[in-house]
């Protein structure tokens, strides 16, 4: 186990995690990888997105095979969380391979080496091409560690594209009406909060915190349902759990890990924008 721990995140180790909620498909993929890439060490084989996230952060594999649709968290949500929580200064960000039964995910966002995909059922020829790409990318990382930062930038850009089109066919439907007023219940009262007054929204378990300069409210709505109802030019998602009104941002300071820390007008606390959304602050 000590040797395995020392190899975590090393490109030479060729380590992987498989996250697939259908046990037979997971076993078949692991067996196919064993035939195609005998030296690849599969550190974990998990069946839901929550385990995929925790195990990947703990084991730091060089590769992650993520099922697009899993219970708990989807493969895209796992990738988003990894992009936000990955200790980039300690280990290279893992190469991502998404597993999907839906062709609409297999679009141009997958055409670069930073992110790849496999369609179910996985065909041997397609897996062989994927393995070849992964081998080449790992070898390039090992030969030129300084190139890892641009590679991570490429991965983040592709993840943003995938997240933007993750609704699939529904993405072409007319957007819902823009919210003008938030109705937040508090006991027997209902507070009507103009959206214009909201500084930021923050996910809190099954609720969303609605923060203004003067008060805080709770609404029972997932953040991912709220986001399409907000004007994207005014409200920026800066983290998987945070949406901020852009005009309320006072300062933005980037740290060494690539995260951006924000101060807001009218609030004492600071917000953190993850690496995935740092591109919004173009001065950086």
C-alpha positions in Angstrom: 0.0 0.0 0.0 2.9 2.4 0.7 4.2 2.0 -2.8 0.7 2.7 -4.2 0.4 5.8 -2.1 3.7 7.1 -3.5 2.6 6.5 -7.0 -0.7 8.4 -6.7 -0.9 11.0 -9.4 2.3 10.0 -11.0 2.2 9.8 -14.8 4.6 6.8 -14.7 2.2 4.9 -12.5 -0.7 4.7 -15.0 -3.3 4.5 -12.4 -7.1 4.8 -13.0 -10.5 5.0 -11.3 -13.6 3.6 -13.0 -17.0 5.1 -12.0 -19.9 3.2 -13.6 -23.2 2.4 -11.9 -23.9 -0.7 -14.0 -21.8 -3.5 -12.4 -21.6 -5.7 -15.5 -20.5 -2.8 -17.7 -17.9 -1.7 -15.0 -16.5 -5.2 -14.9 -16.4 -5.5 -18.7 -14.6 -2.2 -19.0 -12.0 -3.2 -16.4 -11.4 -6.5 -18.1 -11.1 -4.8 -21.5 -8.6 -2.3 -20.1 -6.6 -5.2 -18.6 -6.3 -6.7 -22.0 -5.5 -3.4 -23.8 -3.3 -1.9 -21.2 -1.9 -4.6 -18.9 0.2 -2.3 -16.8 -2.7 0.1 -16.0 -3.5 -0.2 -12.3 -7.2 0.4 -11.5 -7.2 1.8 -8.0 -11.0 1.8 -7.5 -14.2 0.7 -9.3 -17.2 2.6 -7.8 -20.9 2.8 -8.7 -22.0 6.3 -7.9 -20.8 9.9 -8.3 -20.3 10.7 -4.6 -17.9 7.8 -4.2 -16.2 8.7 -7.5 -15.5 12.2 -6.2 -14.3 11.2 -2.8 -12.1 8.3 -4.1 -10.6 10.4 -6.8 -9.6 13.1 -4.4 -8.2 10.6 -2.0 -6.4 8.3 -4.5 -5.4 10.9 -7.1 -5.4 8.6 -10.1 -3.8 9.6 -13.4 -7.0 8.7 -15.3 -10.8 8.8 -14.5 -13.4 6.9 -16.5 -16.7 8.6 -15.5 -20.2 7.4 -16.5 -22.1 10.5 -17.6 -25.3 9.3 -15.8 -24.7 8.0 -12.3 -26.7 8.3 -9.0 -25.6 10.9 -6.6 -23.6 13.0 -9.0 -23.4 12.8 -12.7 -20.0 12.3 -14.4 -20.0 15.9 -15.4 -20.8 17.1 -11.9 -18.0 14.9 -10.6 -15.6 16.5 -13.1 -16.8 19.9 -12.2 -16.2 19.2 -8.5 -12.7 17.8 -9.2 -11.9 21.0 -11.2 -12.8 23.0 -8.1 -11.3 20.9 -5.4 -8.2 19.3 -7.0 -4.9 20.0 -5.3 -3.2 21.2 -8.5 0.1 22.0 -6.7 0.3 18.4 -5.4 -0.7 16.2 -8.3 -1.5 16.6 -12.0 -5.2 16.9 -12.8 -6.4 13.4 -14.0 -7.2 12.8 -17.6 -10.9 12.4 -18.0 -12.8 9.8 -20.1 -16.6 10.0 -20.1 -18.7 6.9 -20.7 -22.1 7.6 -22.3 -24.9 5.9 -24.1 -25.9 9.2 -25.8 -24.4 10.4 -29.0 -25.1 14.1 -28.2 -22.3 14.1 -25.7 -19.8 12.9 -28.2 -19.4 16.3 -29.9 -16.5 18.5 -30.7 -15.8 19.2 -27.0 -14.3 15.7 -26.8 -12.0 16.1 -29.8 -8.9 17.0 -27.9 -6.7 14.8 -25.8 -7.6 16.5 -22.4 -11.0 14.9 -22.4 -12.1 11.8 -24.3 -15.3 9.6 -24.4 -16.4 6.1 -24.8 -19.9 5.1 -26.1 -21.7 2.2 -24.6 -21.3 -0.6 -25.3 -17.6 0.0 -25.5 -16.1 -1.3 -28.8 -12.6 -2.7 -28.7 -11.3 -0.6 -31.6 -12.6 2.6 -30.0 -11.1 1.6 -26.6 -7.8 1.0 -28.3 -7.8 4.5 -29.8 -8.7 6.0 -26.5 -5.9 4.1 -24.7 -3.4 5.2 -27.3 -4.4 8.8 -26.8 -4.2 8.4 -23.0 -0.8 6.8 -23.2 0.6 9.5 -25.5 -0.8 12.3 -23.2 0.6 10.7 -20.0 4.0 10.3 -21.8 4.0 13.9 -22.8 3.1 15.0 -19.3 6.0 12.9 -17.9 8.4 14.3 -20.5 7.4 18.0 -20.0 5.8 18.6 -16.6 5.7 22.3 -17.3 3.1 21.7 -20.0 0.6 20.5 -17.3 -0.8 24.0 -16.7 -1.9 24.5 -20.3 -3.3 21.0 -20.4 -5.4 21.8 -17.3 -6.6 25.0 -19.0 -7.6 22.9 -22.1 -9.5 20.4 -19.8 -11.3 23.3 -18.0 -12.3 24.9 -21.3 -13.7 21.5 -22.5 -15.6 21.0 -19.3 -17.2 24.4 -19.6 -18.4 23.4 -23.1 -19.7 20.1 -21.9 -21.5 21.7 -18.9 -23.1 24.2 -21.3 -24.5 21.5 -23.5 -25.2 18.9 -20.8 -28.9 19.3 -21.2 -28.7 17.5 -24.5 -31.8 17.9 -26.7 -33.5 20.0 -24.1 -30.8 22.6 -24.5 -32.6 23.8 -27.7 -35.9 24.4 -25.9 -36.9 28.1 -25.3 -35.3 29.4 -22.0 -37.6 29.8 -19.1 -38.8 33.4 -18.3 -36.3 35.5 -16.3 -37.0 35.8 -12.6 -37.9 39.3 -11.5 -38.9 38.6 -7.9 -37.9 35.8 -5.5 -40.6 34.6 -3.1 -39.0 33.3 0.1 -41.2 31.9 2.9 -40.4 32.5 6.5 -43.0 31.0 8.9 -46.4 32.3 7.9 -44.9 35.2 5.9 -43.6 35.4 2.4 -40.8 37.9 1.6 -40.8 39.3 -2.0 -37.1 39.9 -2.9 -36.4 41.7 -6.2 -33.7 39.8 -8.1 -32.0 43.2 -8.7 -31.3 43.3 -5.0 -29.7 39.9 -4.7 -25.9 40.0 -4.3 -25.4 36.2 -4.6 -27.1 32.8 -4.4 -25.5 29.9 -2.6 -26.5 26.3 -2.5 -27.3 25.0 1.1 -28.3 21.3 1.1 -31.8 21.2 -0.4 -32.1 25.0 -0.2 -30.6 28.0 -1.8 -29.5 31.0 0.3 -30.6 34.3 -1.2 -28.2 37.0 0.0 -28.9 40.7 -0.2 -27.0 43.6 1.4 -29.5 43.7 4.3 -30.8 40.2 4.7 -30.6 36.5 4.0 -33.5 34.3 2.8 -33.9 30.6 2.0 -35.8 29.1 -0.9 -36.4 25.5 -1.6 -35.1 25.2 -5.1 -31.9 23.5 -6.5 -29.3 25.9 -7.8 -29.3 24.2 -11.2 -33.0 24.9 -11.6 -32.6 28.5 -10.5 -29.6 29.3 -12.8 -31.5 29.1 -16.2 -34.0 31.6 -14.9 -31.3 34.3 -14.3 -29.8 36.6 -16.8 -26.4 35.1 -17.6 -25.0 38.6 -18.4 -25.8 39.8 -14.9 -25.5 36.6 -12.8 -22.3 34.6 -13.1 -21.9 31.1 -11.8 -18.5 31.2 -10.1 -18.6 27.8 -8.3 -20.8 24.8 -8.6 -22.6 26.1 -5.5 -22.5 29.9 -6.0 -24.0 32.4 -8.4 -23.0 36.1 -8.0 -24.4 39.3 -9.5 -21.5 40.7 -11.5 -22.2 44.4 -10.8 -21.9 43.7 -7.0 -18.3 42.4 -7.3 -15.8 44.9 -5.8 -12.4 43.1 -6.2 -11.1 39.8 -7.5 -7.7 38.4 -6.3 -6.3 35.2 -7.8 -4.2 32.8 -5.6 -1.5 30.4 -6.6 -3.9 27.5 -7.1 -5.8 29.4 -9.8 -8.9 30.2 -7.7 -10.2 33.8 -7.5 -11.3 35.3 -4.3 -14.0 38.0 -4.5 -15.2 40.8 -2.3 -18.7 42.2 -2.8 -20.2 45.6 -2.3 -22.4 45.6 0.8 -21.2 42.3 2.3 -18.2 41.5 4.5 -17.6 37.9 3.5 -15.4 36.8 0.6 -16.5 34.4 -2.2 -14.3 31.9 -4.0 -14.5 31.4 -7.8 -13.1 28.0 -8.8 -10.5 27.4 -11.5 -13.4 26.3 -13.8 -14.9 29.8 -13.7 -11.7 31.9 -13.3 -11.9 32.8 -17.1 -14.8 35.2 -16.2 -12.2 37.5 -14.7 -10.4 38.4 -17.9 -7.7 40.6 -16.2 -6.2 37.3 -15.0 
